[in-house]
Structures are given as C-alpha cells and as structure tokens.
Amino acid sequence: MEGIFETDWWAEERAAAQAGYTCIVGIDEAGRGALAGPVVAACVLLPFGWCPEGLNDSKRLTPCERETLYETISQKARAFGVAVVDAERIDAINILRATHEAMRSALAALPKGLFPDLALIDGLPVRPFPIPQKALVKGDARCASIAAASVVAKVTRDRIMRELDRRYPVYGFANHKGYATQEHLKALQVHGPCPLHRRSFRPVAEICTLWER
C-alpha cells in the first residue's frame, strides 16, 4: 500500500560509516540539461543522522520548499561548498567534463581543515576524483547527503538565472532557468543566442547556424 514504506535517508551514510569512513559528503549538480547558463555543483556535509523536515530530490519540491530547505541546510550543515562552471567552459570541454569539473571544485570549496574520506555522488562515477567515491543512480531521491546537495545546487543556480534574467530579459531566464521550454526556444528563434547559451547543444547550434546565414 502506498505510503507504508518511508525512505531511509541515512542508509548509505550508515553503511559507509560501518565500513570505516568518518567524513562523508554528498555531491549533486543542477543545470546539466539546460540550454543556457552554468552548471552548478554542491558538496554538503550534514551532521550525521540529521535530516531536515521535507527533504527530497530538489526536482520533486516547489521553489518555495527548496528555498526553505536551502536556508535550513545552510544553517545546520557542518559545511558545504558550491562551484559554478559557465557556458563558455561547457562548450570548450563538453557538459559531462564540465559537470565533473564542477563536482571536484565543489569538494575543493569546502572550508579548510575538513578532510572528507568518502563522497556519495548522484548518478555515475566521476573520473578522476580526488577521494574515494560511491556513485548512486537517483541518489538525490534516497540519500540525505546527496538530496541536500541537490537542493543547494538547484537553489544556487536558480538564483543565478534570476540575476542573469535582468541582463538578458528577452529570453525569460527567470521563468525557465535556461531549459528548453517553448518560451525559451521561441525567444531563441526571435533574438538569436546570447553569451549565456551553450552553443555545443543541438537546439542552440541549429539556431546559431540559421542566424549566421
């Protein structure tokens, strides 16, 4: 029956602790599939066993719920680091490498004096990575540390896109955050790409070709 089983948000961290790891962080990204703007990664170290009320994969939360959780996590987390990789860099090295670069940089952005010995990472393994890692497919829906990182990355990126909307208001970045909505694609066709657009992504590349004729 639906609702009987609840997610054990700390199962992965407990298993890691039983295996001897003592400083376990969660890492996730936001913006990988967008046509414009940066990819953002977050690395979060939570107090062991603590889970904020309402925690979930950021994609399953409303903007208001994400903002509330972000404030709670930022106040209660032992530490967190954030990294931003812009569209120009994404085009230069491709989105997979840019995402992995952001994840490594988010780990490096943790306060000095912290020495994580395991990273729980959403999705597939990150190569290379400076510390031991465990990749968890859909980890943001079942692992507290990754879910917290998912919220921090998503809220950080949404705030960036709202700021960038002021610079490039014709595209509607505040609404769609750079993803391939009908509103965004129509604006791209009418106005052409701006410096925030990822020219290595097919929909943008196709419009670039039309505008260059």
C-alpha positions as CSV (number, residue, x, y, z in Angstrom):
1,M,0.0,0.0,0.0
2,E,1.3,3.4,-0.9
3,G,2.8,5.4,1.9
4,I,3.7,2.5,4.2
5,F,7.4,2.5,3.4
6,E,9.4,5.6,4.1
7,T,12.7,6.4,2.6
8,D,15.6,5.5,4.9
9,W,17.6,8.7,4.1
10,W,20.6,7.7,6.1
11,A,21.1,4.1,4.9
12,E,24.1,4.9,2.6
13,E,25.8,7.0,5.2
14,R,25.4,4.4,7.9
15,A,26.7,1.7,5.6
16,A,29.7,3.9,4.8
17,A,30.4,4.6,8.5
18,Q,30.2,0.9,9.3
19,A,32.9,0.4,6.5
20,G,35.2,2.8,8.4
21,Y,34.5,6.2,6.7
22,T,34.3,9.1,9.1
23,C,33.7,12.2,7.0
24,I,31.0,11.5,4.3
25,V,29.8,14.2,1.9
26,G,27.1,14.3,-0.7
27,I,27.5,15.8,-4.1
28,D,25.0,16.7,-6.8
29,E,24.6,19.2,-9.7
30,A,22.0,21.4,-11.3
31,G,21.6,22.7,-14.8
32,R,23.3,19.9,-16.7
33,G,20.4,19.7,-19.3
34,A,19.8,23.4,-19.7
35,L,20.5,25.2,-23.0
36,A,21.8,28.3,-21.2
37,G,23.6,29.3,-18.1
38,P,26.1,27.5,-15.9
39,V,26.1,24.0,-14.4
40,V,26.3,24.2,-10.6
41,A,27.5,21.6,-8.2
42,A,27.2,21.4,-4.4
43,C,29.0,19.3,-1.8
44,V,27.3,19.1,1.6
45,L,28.5,17.6,4.9
46,L,25.5,17.1,7.2
47,P,25.5,16.4,10.9
48,F,25.5,12.6,11.0
49,G,21.9,11.3,11.2
50,W,20.3,14.7,10.8
51,C,17.7,15.1,8.1
52,P,15.7,18.4,7.6
53,E,12.0,18.1,7.5
54,G,10.6,17.8,4.0
55,L,13.9,16.8,2.4
56,N,13.6,15.3,-1.1
57,D,15.1,15.3,-4.5
58,S,15.1,19.0,-5.5
59,K,13.1,18.3,-8.7
60,R,10.2,17.0,-6.6
61,L,10.0,20.2,-4.5
62,T,8.3,23.5,-5.2
63,P,10.6,26.6,-5.4
64,C,9.3,27.8,-2.0
65,E,10.1,24.4,-0.5
66,R,13.6,24.4,-2.0
67,E,14.3,27.9,-0.6
68,T,13.1,26.9,2.9
69,L,15.2,23.8,2.8
70,Y,18.2,25.7,1.5
71,E,18.1,28.1,4.4
72,T,17.8,25.2,6.9
73,I,20.6,23.3,5.3
74,S,22.9,26.3,5.1
75,Q,22.3,26.9,8.8
76,K,22.6,23.3,10.1
77,A,25.1,21.7,7.8
78,R,28.6,21.1,9.1
79,A,29.8,22.6,5.9
80,F,29.0,23.0,2.2
81,G,30.9,24.0,-1.0
82,V,29.5,25.3,-4.3
83,A,31.1,25.5,-7.7
84,V,29.9,27.2,-10.9
85,V,31.1,26.3,-14.5
86,D,29.9,28.7,-17.1
87,A,28.6,28.2,-20.6
88,E,31.8,29.1,-22.3
89,R,33.7,26.4,-20.4
90,I,30.9,23.9,-21.0
91,D,31.3,24.5,-24.8
92,A,35.0,24.1,-24.5
93,I,35.2,20.8,-22.7
94,N,31.6,19.3,-23.1
95,I,28.9,19.1,-20.5
96,L,30.0,15.8,-18.9
97,R,33.5,17.1,-18.2
98,A,32.2,20.4,-17.1
99,T,29.8,18.7,-14.6
100,H,32.7,16.6,-13.3
101,E,34.9,19.7,-13.0
102,A,32.1,21.4,-11.0
103,M,31.8,18.4,-8.7
104,R,35.5,18.3,-8.0
105,S,35.6,22.1,-7.4
106,A,32.6,21.9,-5.1
107,L,34.5,19.4,-2.9
108,A,37.6,21.7,-3.0
109,A,35.4,24.6,-1.9
110,L,34.7,23.1,1.5
111,P,36.2,25.1,4.3
112,K,39.9,24.4,5.0
113,G,40.5,21.8,7.7
114,L,37.8,19.4,6.6
115,F,39.1,16.2,5.1
116,P,36.2,14.1,3.6
117,D,37.1,10.5,3.1
118,L,34.1,9.5,1.0
119,A,31.9,11.3,-1.5
120,L,28.4,10.0,-2.2
121,I,27.7,11.2,-5.8
122,D,24.4,11.4,-7.7
123,G,24.5,9.4,-10.9
124,L,27.5,7.8,-12.4
125,P,31.2,7.8,-11.2
126,V,33.2,11.0,-11.6
127,R,36.6,10.4,-13.2
128,P,39.1,11.4,-11.9
129,F,38.1,12.2,-8.4
130,P,40.5,13.1,-5.5
131,I,38.9,10.9,-2.8
132,P,37.0,7.6,-2.7
133,Q,33.5,7.9,-4.1
134,K,30.3,5.9,-4.4
135,A,28.0,6.8,-7.3
136,L,24.3,6.3,-6.6
137,V,21.8,6.4,-9.5
138,K,18.9,8.6,-8.3
139,G,20.8,9.2,-5.2
140,D,19.0,12.5,-4.7
141,A,15.8,10.6,-4.1
142,R,17.2,8.2,-1.4
143,C,20.3,9.6,0.2
144,A,20.2,12.5,2.7
145,S,23.6,14.0,1.9
146,I,23.0,13.9,-1.9
147,A,19.5,15.3,-1.6
148,A,20.8,18.2,0.5
149,A,23.5,18.9,-2.2
150,S,20.7,18.7,-4.8
151,V,18.8,21.4,-3.0
152,V,21.8,23.7,-2.5
153,A,22.9,23.3,-6.2
154,K,19.4,23.9,-7.5
155,V,18.6,27.0,-5.4
156,T,22.1,28.5,-6.1
157,R,21.6,28.0,-9.9
158,D,18.0,29.4,-9.9
159,R,19.2,32.5,-8.1
160,I,22.0,32.9,-10.7
161,M,19.5,32.6,-13.5
162,R,17.2,35.1,-12.0
163,E,20.1,37.6,-11.8
164,L,21.1,36.8,-15.4
165,D,17.5,37.5,-16.5
166,R,18.0,41.1,-15.6
167,R,20.9,41.3,-18.0
168,Y,19.1,39.4,-20.8
169,P,15.4,39.9,-20.2
170,V,14.1,38.9,-23.6
171,Y,14.8,35.2,-23.0
172,G,12.7,34.6,-19.8
173,F,15.5,33.0,-17.8
174,A,13.8,33.8,-14.6
175,N,10.9,31.6,-15.6
176,H,12.6,28.6,-17.3
177,K,16.1,28.8,-15.9
178,G,17.6,28.2,-19.3
179,Y,15.9,24.9,-20.0
180,A,14.3,24.0,-23.4
181,T,10.8,25.3,-22.9
182,Q,8.6,26.5,-25.7
183,E,9.0,30.1,-24.3
184,H,12.8,29.7,-24.4
185,L,13.0,28.2,-27.9
186,K,10.7,30.8,-29.3
187,A,12.9,33.6,-27.8
188,L,16.0,31.9,-29.2
189,Q,14.5,31.9,-32.7
190,V,13.4,35.6,-32.5
191,H,16.5,37.0,-30.8
192,G,19.2,34.5,-31.5
193,P,21.6,33.2,-28.9
194,C,23.3,35.4,-26.2
195,P,26.6,34.8,-24.4
196,L,24.9,32.6,-21.8
197,H,23.7,30.0,-24.4
198,R,25.6,26.7,-24.8
199,R,26.5,26.6,-28.5
200,S,27.5,23.0,-28.3
201,F,23.9,22.0,-27.5
202,R,22.0,21.0,-30.6
203,P,19.0,23.3,-30.4
204,V,21.3,26.3,-29.9
205,A,23.7,25.2,-32.6
206,E,20.9,24.9,-35.1
207,I,19.7,28.4,-34.3
208,C,23.2,29.7,-34.5
209,T,23.5,28.2,-38.0
210,L,20.3,30.0,-39.1
211,W,21.5,33.3,-37.6
212,E,24.9,33.0,-39.3
213,R,23.4,32.7,-42.8
